[in-house]
Amino acid sequence: MPMVVEPQSLQSLSAEELRELTTRLMTQLRHQSALLDKITHENALLKGSSRFLGNRRQNSLDRA
């Protein structure tokens, strides 16, 4: 779940609270980065599949 932190609220946090917040935000960032990498890879696979299928359909039409 994305975490929204207002800049003004950072002023009132202690050093320990800032460390905890930083840890949570870094974990969230790693998760989102991994998800983006996965989706990018899946998108590339799907684009490759659609190109391959498009070429096969065109070849079939050329032979007919």
Backbone bond lengths (Angstrom), bond angles and torsions (degrees), N, CA, C in turn:
res aa  C-N    CA-C-N  psi(-1)  N-CA   C-N-CA  omega(-1)  CA-C   N-CA-C  phi
1 M - - - 1.453 - - 1.523 108.49 -
2 P 1.337 117.61 126.31 1.468 120.17 180.00 1.524 111.93 -60.87
3 M 1.291 114.22 145.69 1.450 120.46 -178.48 1.522 108.90 -111.28
4 V 1.310 116.51 126.45 1.460 121.25 178.94 1.524 108.12 -109.47
5 V 1.326 115.58 124.67 1.459 121.14 -179.74 1.515 107.60 -124.53
6 E 1.296 115.22 124.32 1.464 120.30 177.25 1.531 109.06 -76.50
7 P 1.324 117.17 133.82 1.474 119.55 -179.30 1.529 113.52 -54.57
8 Q 1.320 117.21 -34.68 1.464 119.88 -178.83 1.533 111.79 -65.78
9 S 1.335 116.91 -31.12 1.465 119.28 -177.50 1.532 111.85 -74.14
10 L 1.326 118.01 -18.00 1.458 120.18 179.44 1.524 111.82 -65.94
11 Q 1.324 116.30 -29.70 1.461 120.41 -178.77 1.527 112.36 -61.06
12 S 1.330 116.23 -30.95 1.469 119.41 -174.75 1.525 113.01 -91.07
13 L 1.324 119.09 -1.93 1.457 121.19 -178.11 1.522 111.41 -84.05
14 S 1.326 114.53 144.72 1.471 119.80 176.21 1.528 109.00 -78.60
15 A 1.316 115.62 171.22 1.462 120.68 179.06 1.526 110.60 -59.79
16 E 1.330 117.61 -42.10 1.468 121.90 178.97 1.528 111.03 -64.16
17 E 1.317 117.33 -42.33 1.469 120.80 178.47 1.531 111.09 -64.90
18 L 1.327 116.50 -37.66 1.468 119.99 177.01 1.524 111.41 -65.57
19 R 1.344 117.06 -38.36 1.470 120.08 176.73 1.524 110.71 -64.23
20 E 1.333 117.23 -43.44 1.467 121.11 178.73 1.530 110.89 -63.08
21 L 1.313 116.39 -43.30 1.461 121.00 178.60 1.531 110.54 -62.55
22 T 1.317 116.19 -43.61 1.465 120.54 179.18 1.527 110.59 -61.54
23 T 1.314 116.80 -43.02 1.463 121.15 178.78 1.523 110.79 -61.52
24 R 1.328 117.36 -45.83 1.472 120.69 179.19 1.521 111.73 -63.67
25 L 1.329 116.25 -41.47 1.468 119.47 -179.67 1.528 111.31 -67.66
26 M 1.330 117.15 -37.63 1.464 119.91 178.09 1.529 110.86 -66.66
27 T 1.320 116.85 -39.42 1.467 121.07 176.86 1.527 110.05 -62.91
28 Q 1.306 116.11 -44.99 1.463 121.27 178.53 1.533 110.58 -61.30
29 L 1.316 116.65 -42.15 1.458 121.60 179.71 1.526 111.23 -63.26
30 R 1.339 116.90 -43.69 1.468 120.60 178.01 1.525 110.62 -61.40
31 H 1.323 116.72 -42.84 1.468 121.33 179.69 1.530 110.60 -62.90
32 Q 1.313 116.86 -46.85 1.461 120.56 -179.05 1.527 111.22 -66.16
33 S 1.313 116.89 -36.33 1.459 120.79 178.17 1.528 110.43 -65.70
34 A 1.326 116.93 -43.10 1.464 120.70 178.13 1.525 110.58 -63.92
35 L 1.317 116.70 -40.86 1.463 120.86 178.50 1.521 110.69 -64.19
36 L 1.306 117.59 -42.04 1.461 121.57 178.23 1.530 110.77 -63.14
37 D 1.330 117.04 -42.41 1.466 120.64 177.10 1.525 110.86 -60.54
38 K 1.327 116.52 -42.81 1.462 121.31 -179.96 1.527 110.76 -63.33
39 I 1.310 117.00 -46.78 1.463 121.36 -178.85 1.531 110.32 -65.92
40 T 1.319 117.53 -39.10 1.463 121.27 177.73 1.520 110.36 -61.93
41 H 1.321 116.82 -42.61 1.462 121.66 178.71 1.531 110.30 -64.33
42 E 1.324 116.98 -46.61 1.466 120.83 179.51 1.528 110.79 -61.53
43 N 1.313 116.90 -40.10 1.462 121.07 178.40 1.526 110.75 -62.38
44 A 1.314 116.58 -42.49 1.469 120.35 178.65 1.522 110.55 -63.19
45 L 1.334 116.98 -41.02 1.458 120.25 177.87 1.525 111.04 -63.12
46 L 1.321 116.62 -43.51 1.465 120.25 -179.71 1.524 111.20 -65.50
47 K 1.313 117.42 -40.24 1.467 120.09 177.90 1.519 110.27 -63.02
48 G 1.317 116.94 -42.06 1.455 121.05 177.72 1.516 111.55 -62.24
49 S 1.334 117.00 -41.13 1.462 121.26 179.36 1.517 110.94 -64.84
50 S 1.312 117.15 -42.19 1.463 119.38 -177.81 1.525 110.58 -68.00
51 R 1.319 117.64 -35.45 1.468 120.42 176.88 1.525 109.88 -66.36
52 F 1.334 115.49 -42.95 1.454 120.01 -179.84 1.528 110.06 -62.80
53 L 1.322 117.57 -46.10 1.461 120.77 179.50 1.517 111.04 -64.61
54 G 1.316 116.76 -38.78 1.462 120.34 178.43 1.514 111.18 -62.12
55 N 1.319 118.03 -41.82 1.461 122.32 178.19 1.517 111.09 -65.57
56 R 1.319 118.03 -40.24 1.469 121.04 179.52 1.518 110.42 -64.65
57 R 1.343 116.35 -42.61 1.475 119.58 179.13 1.522 110.30 -62.73
58 Q 1.327 116.65 -43.46 1.470 119.93 -179.46 1.523 110.54 -63.88
59 N 1.337 117.67 -41.48 1.457 121.29 178.57 1.518 110.92 -62.95
60 S 1.320 117.41 -39.09 1.463 120.97 178.55 1.530 110.02 -64.32
61 L 1.317 117.65 -40.86 1.467 121.30 179.76 1.519 110.43 -67.24
62 D 1.343 116.90 -37.07 1.475 120.49 -179.61 1.527 111.00 -65.12
63 R 1.331 116.16 -34.90 1.451 119.91 -178.31 1.522 112.31 -76.33
64 A 1.310 118.02 -24.12 1.481 121.30 -175.40 1.513 112.17 -74.20
